[in-house]
């Protein structure tokens, strides 16, 4: 059975009133309007997702430091876990919670400015703050091998399931942004599942068969619907958020997702600009296929 993930949190928060800031949205929501986060989680549950992802993509100390909120990283990470867990408990069915472990030195970065050991230790802090609330960990939007390994190793120490997801955003080949081939990445990282996320669905469609051939473990994908995200984009340094595509409504995106299922994807969902209406349509398509 295909596992249905939720959709994006950041762009959905912005759409519903959070400041259009590429570096501060999740922390702002937990500080100023936690009910907004809760409502988005609930909408994804109502849409039929099997897994909720914590709103912890920007709640770690390094990202909060420029805003004078470094000391509140634990509070915000724990709040992200609690809000997702509460929403999952309110469902009348099993909904698991995945703890999001994001890139710690910019998204879409092929060469993070930190060693494996430094990143692993920072991830271990996030893992500790999320552990009580989550069923599994999702190391997402990983662009560099040592970053993916650091996040996965830190999460693995809990004994819980770990999924590791690579991004192709800004890249030009069917490999990690740092040039690592998928087969080597899967061999070195050692996760329970491997996914592709936060890149155009066309890149996912091209790369997913390569990922499928690289590992015998579960694979998956959840794309974004950004328009013209340039290589080297750095939201934390002031790069503006790109506009959303107009050609990826719920029907067209679902059509692509079902192609990924046919390619062997075991878990599917959405990333930035993919919202509850998309997830609901995917749920319908998955259910229709089971009936057929």
TORKOL-4160 file (C-alpha; in steps of 0.2 Angstrom, whole numbers, padded with zeros to 4 digits, m for minus):
292
<pt num="1" X="0000" Y="0000" Z="0000"/>
<pt num="2" X="0007" Y="0017" Z="m0005"/>
<pt num="3" X="0010" Y="0029" Z="0010"/>
<pt num="4" X="0003" Y="0046" Z="0008"/>
<pt num="5" X="0013" Y="0061" Z="0015"/>
<pt num="6" X="0006" Y="0078" Z="0019"/>
<pt num="7" X="0010" Y="0093" Z="0008"/>
<pt num="8" X="0020" Y="0109" Z="0011"/>
<pt num="9" X="0019" Y="0119" Z="0027"/>
<pt num="10" X="0029" Y="0134" Z="0024"/>
<pt num="11" X="0020" Y="0141" Z="0009"/>
<pt num="12" X="0004" Y="0136" Z="0016"/>
<pt num="13" X="0008" Y="0146" Z="0032"/>
<pt num="14" X="0012" Y="0161" Z="0021"/>
<pt num="15" X="m0004" Y="0159" Z="0011"/>
<pt num="16" X="m0014" Y="0159" Z="0027"/>
<pt num="17" X="m0005" Y="0175" Z="0034"/>
<pt num="18" X="0012" Y="0171" Z="0040"/>
<pt num="19" X="0025" Y="0184" Z="0035"/>
<pt num="20" X="0032" Y="0180" Z="0017"/>
<pt num="21" X="0050" Y="0177" Z="0024"/>
<pt num="22" X="0060" Y="0162" Z="0018"/>
<pt num="23" X="0070" Y="0161" Z="0034"/>
<pt num="24" X="0057" Y="0163" Z="0048"/>
<pt num="25" X="0040" Y="0157" Z="0044"/>
<pt num="26" X="0039" Y="0141" Z="0055"/>
<pt num="27" X="0047" Y="0150" Z="0070"/>
<pt num="28" X="0035" Y="0165" Z="0068"/>
<pt num="29" X="0020" Y="0153" Z="0067"/>
<pt num="30" X="0024" Y="0144" Z="0083"/>
<pt num="31" X="0028" Y="0160" Z="0092"/>
<pt num="32" X="0013" Y="0171" Z="0086"/>
<pt num="33" X="m0001" Y="0159" Z="0080"/>
<pt num="34" X="0002" Y="0140" Z="0084"/>
<pt num="35" X="m0017" Y="0138" Z="0080"/>
<pt num="36" X="m0012" Y="0141" Z="0062"/>
<pt num="37" X="0000" Y="0127" Z="0062"/>
<pt num="38" X="m0013" Y="0116" Z="0070"/>
<pt num="39" X="m0026" Y="0120" Z="0057"/>
<pt num="40" X="m0014" Y="0116" Z="0043"/>
<pt num="41" X="m0010" Y="0099" Z="0051"/>
<pt num="42" X="m0029" Y="0096" Z="0053"/>
<pt num="43" X="m0032" Y="0100" Z="0035"/>
<pt num="44" X="m0019" Y="0087" Z="0029"/>
<pt num="45" X="m0027" Y="0074" Z="0041"/>
<pt num="46" X="m0044" Y="0078" Z="0034"/>
<pt num="47" X="m0037" Y="0077" Z="0016"/>
<pt num="48" X="m0031" Y="0059" Z="0020"/>
<pt num="49" X="m0013" Y="0059" Z="0023"/>
<pt num="50" X="m0005" Y="0045" Z="0033"/>
<pt num="51" X="0010" Y="0055" Z="0039"/>
<pt num="52" X="0011" Y="0072" Z="0046"/>
<pt num="53" X="0028" Y="0081" Z="0046"/>
<pt num="54" X="0033" Y="0093" Z="0060"/>
<pt num="55" X="0034" Y="0111" Z="0057"/>
<pt num="56" X="0053" Y="0111" Z="0062"/>
<pt num="57" X="0061" Y="0116" Z="0046"/>
<pt num="58" X="0068" Y="0132" Z="0053"/>
<pt num="59" X="0067" Y="0130" Z="0072"/>
<pt num="60" X="0085" Y="0126" Z="0075"/>
<pt num="61" X="0098" Y="0137" Z="0084"/>
<pt num="62" X="0109" Y="0142" Z="0069"/>
<pt num="63" X="0094" Y="0148" Z="0059"/>
<pt num="64" X="0086" Y="0157" Z="0074"/>
<pt num="65" X="0102" Y="0166" Z="0079"/>
<pt num="66" X="0100" Y="0181" Z="0068"/>
<pt num="67" X="0083" Y="0184" Z="0075"/>
<pt num="68" X="0089" Y="0184" Z="0093"/>
<pt num="69" X="0079" Y="0168" Z="0096"/>
<pt num="70" X="0093" Y="0155" Z="0098"/>
<pt num="71" X="0089" Y="0151" Z="0116"/>
<pt num="72" X="0071" Y="0147" Z="0111"/>
<pt num="73" X="0076" Y="0133" Z="0099"/>
<pt num="74" X="0071" Y="0119" Z="0110"/>
<pt num="75" X="0055" Y="0127" Z="0115"/>
<pt num="76" X="0050" Y="0129" Z="0096"/>
<pt num="77" X="0056" Y="0112" Z="0091"/>
<pt num="78" X="0046" Y="0104" Z="0105"/>
<pt num="79" X="0031" Y="0114" Z="0100"/>
<pt num="80" X="0032" Y="0108" Z="0082"/>
<pt num="81" X="0032" Y="0090" Z="0088"/>
<pt num="82" X="0018" Y="0093" Z="0100"/>
<pt num="83" X="0007" Y="0102" Z="0087"/>
<pt num="84" X="0009" Y="0088" Z="0075"/>
<pt num="85" X="0006" Y="0074" Z="0088"/>
<pt num="86" X="m0010" Y="0082" Z="0094"/>
<pt num="87" X="m0017" Y="0083" Z="0077"/>
<pt num="88" X="m0012" Y="0065" Z="0073"/>
<pt num="89" X="m0021" Y="0060" Z="0089"/>
<pt num="90" X="m0037" Y="0069" Z="0084"/>
<pt num="91" X="m0038" Y="0058" Z="0068"/>
<pt num="92" X="m0050" Y="0043" Z="0069"/>
<pt num="93" X="m0037" Y="0032" Z="0061"/>
<pt num="94" X="m0018" Y="0030" Z="0062"/>
<pt num="95" X="m0008" Y="0045" Z="0057"/>
<pt num="96" X="0010" Y="0044" Z="0060"/>
<pt num="97" X="0021" Y="0059" Z="0064"/>
<pt num="98" X="0038" Y="0062" Z="0055"/>
<pt num="99" X="0051" Y="0074" Z="0063"/>
<pt num="100" X="0058" Y="0085" Z="0050"/>
<pt num="101" X="0077" Y="0087" Z="0050"/>
<pt num="102" X="0081" Y="0101" Z="0037"/>
<pt num="103" X="0097" Y="0106" Z="0030"/>
<pt num="104" X="0107" Y="0116" Z="0043"/>
<pt num="105" X="0117" Y="0127" Z="0031"/>
<pt num="106" X="0105" Y="0133" Z="0018"/>
<pt num="107" X="0093" Y="0123" Z="0007"/>
<pt num="108" X="0099" Y="0117" Z="m0010"/>
<pt num="109" X="0117" Y="0118" Z="m0004"/>
<pt num="110" X="0129" Y="0106" Z="m0012"/>
<pt num="111" X="0143" Y="0111" Z="0001"/>
<pt num="112" X="0137" Y="0115" Z="0018"/>
<pt num="113" X="0150" Y="0125" Z="0028"/>
<pt num="114" X="0152" Y="0112" Z="0042"/>
<pt num="115" X="0160" Y="0095" Z="0045"/>
<pt num="116" X="0150" Y="0079" Z="0046"/>
<pt num="117" X="0154" Y="0079" Z="0065"/>
<pt num="118" X="0148" Y="0097" Z="0068"/>
<pt num="119" X="0132" Y="0094" Z="0058"/>
<pt num="120" X="0129" Y="0077" Z="0067"/>
<pt num="121" X="0130" Y="0085" Z="0084"/>
<pt num="122" X="0118" Y="0099" Z="0079"/>
<pt num="123" X="0106" Y="0087" Z="0072"/>
<pt num="124" X="0107" Y="0077" Z="0088"/>
<pt num="125" X="0100" Y="0092" Z="0098"/>
<pt num="126" X="0085" Y="0093" Z="0086"/>
<pt num="127" X="0082" Y="0074" Z="0087"/>
<pt num="128" X="0082" Y="0075" Z="0106"/>
<pt num="129" X="0069" Y="0089" Z="0106"/>
<pt num="130" X="0058" Y="0080" Z="0093"/>
<pt num="131" X="0060" Y="0062" Z="0099"/>
<pt num="132" X="0046" Y="0061" Z="0112"/>
<pt num="133" X="0033" Y="0067" Z="0099"/>
<pt num="134" X="0037" Y="0058" Z="0083"/>
<pt num="135" X="0036" Y="0040" Z="0076"/>
<pt num="136" X="0050" Y="0042" Z="0063"/>
<pt num="137" X="0062" Y="0055" Z="0057"/>
<pt num="138" X="0062" Y="0063" Z="0039"/>
<pt num="139" X="0079" Y="0070" Z="0034"/>
<pt num="140" X="0073" Y="0081" Z="0020"/>
<pt num="141" X="0080" Y="0092" Z="0006"/>
<pt num="142" X="0097" Y="0085" Z="0008"/>
<pt num="143" X="0109" Y="0091" Z="m0005"/>
<pt num="144" X="0126" Y="0085" Z="0001"/>
<pt num="145" X="0131" Y="0067" Z="0006"/>
<pt num="146" X="0140" Y="0071" Z="0023"/>
<pt num="147" X="0125" Y="0082" Z="0028"/>
<pt num="148" X="0113" Y="0068" Z="0024"/>
<pt num="149" X="0123" Y="0055" Z="0033"/>
<pt num="150" X="0125" Y="0067" Z="0048"/>
<pt num="151" X="0106" Y="0069" Z="0049"/>
<pt num="152" X="0102" Y="0051" Z="0047"/>
<pt num="153" X="0115" Y="0045" Z="0059"/>
<pt num="154" X="0109" Y="0057" Z="0073"/>
<pt num="155" X="0091" Y="0051" Z="0070"/>
<pt num="156" X="0096" Y="0033" Z="0069"/>
<pt num="157" X="0103" Y="0034" Z="0087"/>
<pt num="158" X="0084" Y="0034" Z="0093"/>
<pt num="159" X="0081" Y="0017" Z="0086"/>
<pt num="160" X="0066" Y="0024" Z="0076"/>
<pt num="161" X="0063" Y="0023" Z="0057"/>
<pt num="162" X="0073" Y="0036" Z="0047"/>
<pt num="163" X="0069" Y="0042" Z="0030"/>
<pt num="164" X="0081" Y="0052" Z="0020"/>
<pt num="165" X="0076" Y="0063" Z="0006"/>
<pt num="166" X="0087" Y="0071" Z="m0007"/>
<pt num="167" X="0084" Y="0087" Z="m0017"/>
<pt num="168" X="0088" Y="0090" Z="m0035"/>
<pt num="169" X="0083" Y="0109" Z="m0035"/>
<pt num="170" X="0096" Y="0119" Z="m0044"/>
<pt num="171" X="0105" Y="0104" Z="m0050"/>
<pt num="172" X="0108" Y="0098" Z="m0067"/>
<pt num="173" X="0110" Y="0079" Z="m0066"/>
<pt num="174" X="0102" Y="0063" Z="m0058"/>
<pt num="175" X="0113" Y="0064" Z="m0042"/>
<pt num="176" X="0114" Y="0074" Z="m0026"/>
<pt num="177" X="0119" Y="0092" Z="m0028"/>
<pt num="178" X="0136" Y="0088" Z="m0023"/>
<pt num="179" X="0138" Y="0076" Z="m0037"/>
<pt num="180" X="0136" Y="0060" Z="m0027"/>
<pt num="181" X="0127" Y="0046" Z="m0037"/>
<pt num="182" X="0112" Y="0039" Z="m0029"/>
<pt num="183" X="0119" Y="0021" Z="m0027"/>
<pt num="184" X="0133" Y="0028" Z="m0017"/>
<pt num="185" X="0122" Y="0039" Z="m0007"/>
<pt num="186" X="0110" Y="0025" Z="m0002"/>
<pt num="187" X="0125" Y="0014" Z="0002"/>
<pt num="188" X="0134" Y="0027" Z="0013"/>
<pt num="189" X="0119" Y="0035" Z="0021"/>
<pt num="190" X="0110" Y="0019" Z="0028"/>
<pt num="191" X="0092" Y="0025" Z="0029"/>
<pt num="192" X="0076" Y="0015" Z="0030"/>
<pt num="193" X="0069" Y="0024" Z="0014"/>
<pt num="194" X="0075" Y="0036" Z="0001"/>
<pt num="195" X="0065" Y="0050" Z="m0006"/>
<pt num="196" X="0067" Y="0065" Z="m0018"/>
<pt num="197" X="0059" Y="0081" Z="m0013"/>
<pt num="198" X="0058" Y="0100" Z="m0015"/>
<pt num="199" X="0062" Y="0100" Z="m0033"/>
<pt num="200" X="0051" Y="0101" Z="m0049"/>
<pt num="201" X="0040" Y="0086" Z="m0052"/>
<pt num="202" X="0048" Y="0084" Z="m0069"/>
<pt num="203" X="0065" Y="0082" Z="m0061"/>
<pt num="204" X="0057" Y="0069" Z="m0050"/>
<pt num="205" X="0050" Y="0059" Z="m0064"/>
<pt num="206" X="0067" Y="0059" Z="m0073"/>
<pt num="207" X="0077" Y="0054" Z="m0057"/>
<pt num="208" X="0065" Y="0042" Z="m0048"/>
<pt num="209" X="0069" Y="0027" Z="m0059"/>
<pt num="210" X="0088" Y="0030" Z="m0056"/>
<pt num="211" X="0084" Y="0030" Z="m0037"/>
<pt num="212" X="0074" Y="0014" Z="m0039"/>
<pt num="213" X="0088" Y="0005" Z="m0047"/>
<pt num="214" X="0100" Y="0012" Z="m0033"/>
<pt num="215" X="0092" Y="0003" Z="m0018"/>
<pt num="216" X="0081" Y="m0011" Z="m0013"/>
<pt num="217" X="0073" Y="m0001" Z="0001"/>
<pt num="218" X="0057" Y="0009" Z="0000"/>
<pt num="219" X="0058" Y="0025" Z="m0011"/>
<pt num="220" X="0046" Y="0040" Z="m0012"/>
<pt num="221" X="0044" Y="0058" Z="m0019"/>
<pt num="222" X="0036" Y="0074" Z="m0014"/>
<pt num="223" X="0039" Y="0089" Z="m0027"/>
<pt num="224" X="0037" Y="0107" Z="m0025"/>
<pt num="225" X="0028" Y="0119" Z="m0037"/>
<pt num="226" X="0040" Y="0133" Z="m0037"/>
<pt num="227" X="0043" Y="0143" Z="m0053"/>
<pt num="228" X="0061" Y="0147" Z="m0059"/>
<pt num="229" X="0070" Y="0144" Z="m0043"/>
<pt num="230" X="0088" Y="0149" Z="m0048"/>
<pt num="231" X="0103" Y="0139" Z="m0044"/>
<pt num="232" X="0112" Y="0145" Z="m0028"/>
<pt num="233" X="0096" Y="0152" Z="m0021"/>
<pt num="234" X="0098" Y="0157" Z="m0002"/>
<pt num="235" X="0083" Y="0163" Z="0007"/>
<pt num="236" X="0092" Y="0166" Z="0023"/>
<pt num="237" X="0103" Y="0178" Z="0014"/>
<pt num="238" X="0089" Y="0188" Z="0006"/>
<pt num="239" X="0085" Y="0179" Z="m0010"/>
<pt num="240" X="0066" Y="0182" Z="m0013"/>
<pt num="241" X="0054" Y="0167" Z="m0014"/>
<pt num="242" X="0049" Y="0163" Z="m0031"/>
<pt num="243" X="0032" Y="0163" Z="m0038"/>
<pt num="244" X="0021" Y="0147" Z="m0039"/>
<pt num="245" X="0018" Y="0138" Z="m0055"/>
<pt num="246" X="0000" Y="0139" Z="m0062"/>
<pt num="247" X="0001" Y="0123" Z="m0071"/>
<pt num="248" X="0001" Y="0111" Z="m0056"/>
<pt num="249" X="m0017" Y="0111" Z="m0049"/>
<pt num="250" X="m0023" Y="0096" Z="m0040"/>
<pt num="251" X="m0027" Y="0086" Z="m0055"/>
<pt num="252" X="m0011" Y="0089" Z="m0065"/>
<pt num="253" X="0000" Y="0086" Z="m0050"/>
<pt num="254" X="m0009" Y="0070" Z="m0045"/>
<pt num="255" X="m0007" Y="0063" Z="m0063"/>
<pt num="256" X="0012" Y="0065" Z="m0060"/>
<pt num="257" X="0011" Y="0057" Z="m0043"/>
<pt num="258" X="0002" Y="0042" Z="m0049"/>
<pt num="259" X="0016" Y="0040" Z="m0062"/>
<pt num="260" X="0028" Y="0040" Z="m0048"/>
<pt num="261" X="0018" Y="0026" Z="m0040"/>
<pt num="262" X="0019" Y="0016" Z="m0056"/>
<pt num="263" X="0038" Y="0019" Z="m0056"/>
<pt num="264" X="0039" Y="0010" Z="m0039"/>
<pt num="265" X="0037" Y="0025" Z="m0026"/>
<pt num="266" X="0031" Y="0018" Z="m0010"/>
<pt num="267" X="0027" Y="0035" Z="m0002"/>
<pt num="268" X="0021" Y="0051" Z="m0011"/>
<pt num="269" X="0015" Y="0068" Z="m0006"/>
<pt num="270" X="0020" Y="0086" Z="m0009"/>
<pt num="271" X="0032" Y="0100" Z="m0004"/>
<pt num="272" X="0032" Y="0119" Z="m0006"/>
<pt num="273" X="0016" Y="0125" Z="m0014"/>
<pt num="274" X="0007" Y="0108" Z="m0014"/>
<pt num="275" X="m0007" Y="0110" Z="m0002"/>
<pt num="276" X="m0022" Y="0100" Z="0006"/>
<pt num="277" X="m0032" Y="0101" Z="m0010"/>
<pt num="278" X="m0018" Y="0092" Z="m0019"/>
<pt num="279" X="m0016" Y="0079" Z="m0005"/>
<pt num="280" X="m0035" Y="0076" Z="m0005"/>
<pt num="281" X="m0035" Y="0073" Z="m0024"/>
<pt num="282" X="m0020" Y="0061" Z="m0022"/>
<pt num="283" X="m0029" Y="0051" Z="m0008"/>
<pt num="284" X="m0044" Y="0049" Z="m0020"/>
<pt num="285" X="m0033" Y="0043" Z="m0034"/>
<pt num="286" X="m0025" Y="0030" Z="m0023"/>
<pt num="287" X="m0041" Y="0024" Z="m0016"/>
<pt num="288" X="m0049" Y="0023" Z="m0034"/>
<pt num="289" X="m0034" Y="0012" Z="m0039"/>
<pt num="290" X="m0036" Y="0001" Z="m0024"/>
<pt num="291" X="m0054" Y="m0002" Z="m0029"/>
<pt num="292" X="m0050" Y="m0006" Z="m0047"/>
